[in-house]
C-alpha cells in the first residue's frame, strides 16, 4: 500500500474506553484538582509533551502530540507512560515501548460505522516500565485525590471541565482503570468534545485522564479515524520536552 501518499490519506477524510461497561464504586473526592490545574496554566508552569508517529500499511500519516500538564496527579501511571514513550527501558526489555504497536482496528474504531465509539485504543505490549514489568500499577491514594463523579459512575485524573476546548472538540488521553488492561500499557485517545451529547464524559468512565491532544494533531487523528485500509501503527514515540503555557 506504499502508493498511498499522505495527501491521499487526507483526501479520504470525509476511546471509547473499551471498558465503558465495567463499573466499580469508590468514594468521591477531587480535592481541588481543578484549582491546581488552573494554577498550572496561570503560573506558566512547564507542561510535558509526548508524541506518537503513526503509519498505516507502512505509509506515514503524521504525528499525534499530547500535552501532559501535571505528572503529579497520577505519578505512577504518568511515569509509566513517559518511560514507555521515551523507550527508556527498551535496552533492558525491548517490550517496554510502544514501537510497532497497533491501535485496535474494527468498526468500533472506524468513524463512519454505526458502532464507532469515539475513541482509539492502543494496548501496548503489556510490559510496564515502572516497577516489575508484569505487575499491574496501583496507586489508590492518588486516585482518591482526583475522583470525578458523573452520570453512571466516576472517572479519575484531570477534570474534563479544565481541559482546553472541552465544550467543542477536546480530545483526551486516558489510561484504563478497569478490565484486563488496567494498570498496564494500554491507553485511549478519546474524542469527548465531538461525541454525541449522550456520550460525552461518560466515555471516560473507569479511566484516568492524563492529558489532551494538541489541536495541530487534529488532521492526523481524523485521517487515522476515517481510513479503512488497516490498523494504525506506532512507528516512533518520545517526549518532546516541556511547553510553557
N, C-alpha and C positions, 0 to 999 in steps of 0.2 A: 504493500500500500504506500510505498515511498513516493508515488506520483502525486499524492495529495499534498499540496503546498499549504502553508499556513493560511494564505488568503482563501483557499478553498474551504478550509475549516470554518473561517469566519463567514463565508458565503452560506454555509449550511445552517447557520443560526436561524432561526425563524418563522436532614441528615438531622430522611429524618433519622433521628436517632433510632437505630434498629431495635432498640429495647423499649420503645414507647409504651408497649403494652405491659411491661413489667412494672410493678408498683410496690413500694415498701414505705413504711412510716418512719418518721424521725422528727424529733421535736423542733419547733421553729426557732428562729433567731438569727437575723442577718447582722446585728451588732454594728451597724453603721458602715457597712462595706461601701454603700453608695457615696457616703460622705468622704471616705478615703480615696475612692476613685476620682471624685470631683476635685479633691485636693491635689491629686496627681496631675490633673490637667491644668489647674490654675497655677500650680507652683512650678510648671515647666520641668517636671522630673523626667528622667530618661525612661523610654519605653523600648523594649527589645522587639526586634522584628525577625521573623523566620520566613523561609521561602521553600516552596516545592516547585521544581521544574517538571512539567507534565508533557507526556507524549502519548499518542495513540497509534498503534501499529508502526512504531519507530519514527513517526513523524512528529516533531515538536509542535505543540500548540501554545506554549507560553509558560509564564511563571505566576504562581499564586503567592502573594505576600500577606502575612498576617502580623498584626500588632498585638503583643502580649504586654499589657500595661502594668501588671502588678504580680510578679512571681511569688510574692509572699501570701497571696490569697490562698493558694493551694500549693505549697512549696514542693512537695514530693512529686505530684503529678506534673508540675511545670518543669522541674529539673529533669524529669524523665523525658519529657517532650524535647527540651533543649538538647540533651545529650544524644537522643536518637536522631534529631535533625542535623546536628553538627558532626555525627559519625565519630564521636569522641572515643567510644569503646570498640570501634569496629576492628582495630588491630588485634584486640584481645578476643572478641567474639564477632565474626562477620555478620551475624544475625542481629546485632544491636544497631540497626539503622533502618531507614525506610527505602533505601536504594533497591529498585527493582520491584517494589510492592505495587500492587494494582488496587484501584478502587473497585468496589462492588459494581457489577455491570449486569443489570436486568431491568425489566420495565419499571421497577420501583425506583430506579436511579437514573432514568432517562426522561427528561422533560418532554411532555407531549403525550405520553402514555397516561391513561386514567389512573394507573397505580402509582404514579410519581409521588414521592413523599417529601420533596423539597429539601433533600439532604443527600450527601455523598459520603459513604463510609469507607475508611481505609483501615484494614485490620492490622497491618504491620506484620511482624514475624513472630510476635509473642515472646520476645526476649527483652525484658526491661533493662535499662541502662542505670537504674538506681536499685540498690540492694541486690539481693540474689536474683539473677535474670528470670528464673522460673516462678518466683513468688509474686503474688498479687500485691499491688501497692495499696496500703490502707492508711488513712490519715483522718480518723474520726474527729479529733479536736479541731482541725482546720475546717472540716465540713460543718461543724456546729456553728462556726462563726460566719458562714456565708450561705445560709439556707434561705431560699425564697419560695414562699407558698403561692401557688397558682391553682386555678380550677383543675381538679383531677390529681393533685399531688404537689410535689416540690421539685425544684432544681437547685443547683449549687454554683458556687464560683461568683463571677461578676454578675451584677444585677443588670438584666437586659435593659431596664429603663435608663441606665447610664451609658449604653453603647451608642456611639455616634451614628446618627441616621436611623435610630431604632423605629421611628414612625414610618419610614419609607422603604428602604431597601437594605437594611442591615443584614450582613452575613456573619455568623459567629463560628468560632472554632470550639468544639466541645470534646470531652472525653467521657465514655460511658461509666456509670457507677452502678449498673445493674446488668445482669446477664453474663454470659460466658466471657465477654471481652472486658469486663470491669477490671480496673487496676492493672491493665496491661498496656499494649502498644496501640490499641485502637483509638481512632479519632474520627470525628464527623465534621463536615462543613455544612452548616445548616442555614438555609435561606429563610430566616424567620420573617424578615420585613416584607418579602414578596409573597409569602404563603397566604392562602385564603384566611379570612378573618377567624374562621372556626378552628384553625390550626395555631397560628402564631406562636405564642410562648409555650403552648402545650408540646411543641416539638422538642422542647428542652427537658421534659420530664425525665427524672432519674439520670441526668447527666450533669456535668460541670462545665460552665462557660469559662474558658481561659483567655479568650481574646476575640478579635474581629478581623475580617478580611479588609485589606485596603481597597479603596474604590478603584484604583488603577488596575486591579486584577479582575474587574467585572467581566470584560470581554472574554478573558481566558476561561473563567468559570462557566460562562454561557456556552462557549464552544465545547467545553468538556461535558456539560449537562445535556446538550441537544444532539450531539453526534451519536450515530448508531453503528459505528464501524467496529468498535472493540473497547475493552476496558482501559480507562486512563491509567498510565503507569508513571510512577515517580522515577525520573532519571537522575535527579540530583536534589539535594536539600541542604539547608545550612542556616546559620544565623548571620543576618546582615550586619547586626550591631545594634546601636541604640538610636532612637529618634527623639529629639527634644520637641515636646509639644508646647 
